[in-house]
């Protein structure tokens, strides 16, 4: 028992190293060109270690995306327990979501996934489940919380999340996908985001 506990931090460090190396590899060359050999070398582990832990590239990809989503949850500012100023908190949440989505490596990674879905349809499913669907769930939970407090009209939270996300995002992601990814973060307009939040509140406030 003592021996196992003593080894656990090493195991966690090894897992973190593998996921970090996988992130760099997948984000750099996409899924199809990603190499388990290069990931293992970058992480300082053997190929056997990666296969023992993840059984292959598909599971490693899914784990890496899931890990990114955990980081995303830490980066996105959610509603507080008190929600004393709902507008201000929704505005902060919208800004944090867009900052995450406008990250150059996120934009480049989404481009590479989009290019590979025709050849590897399962990659689209994995990406949607581990990425956008988790983002949707996060926004739904946030709005459900406000609905339960009577600060928003009780409606289908999935539809409300779609409205909120669509209003604050607009056409930005399309512009980001077809322009210089490094300039994306500079294109965020707080006045436009605030106006979108106000329109959402006009539709959903009691």
HUMORA-V752684 format. One line per field, one symbol per residue. phi: phi as a letter, one per 40 degrees, with the letter a starting at -180 (. if undefined). psi: psi as a letter, one per 20 degrees, with the letter a starting at -180 (. if undefined). A space follows every 10 residues. Layout:
phi->???
psi->???
This chain:
phi->.ccccccddc cccccccccc ccdcccccbg ccccbccccc cccgbcddcc cccbgicccc dccccccccc cdcccccccc ccfcbcdccc cccccccccc cccdcccccc cccdcbcccb dccccccccc bdcccccccd cccdcccccg cbccbdcccc cccccccccf cdcccccbbc cccdccccbc cccccccccc cccbcc
psi->gggghhighg gghggggghg hggggghgir ggiqphghgg ghikrqhggg hhhijrhghg gghgghhhhg gghhhporqr hhlhngghhh ggggghghgg hjpghgghgh ghghhihghm hhhggggggh ehhhgghghg hghhghghij iqpoaohggg hgggghghgc jghgghhkao hiighiipoh gggghggghg hhhiq.
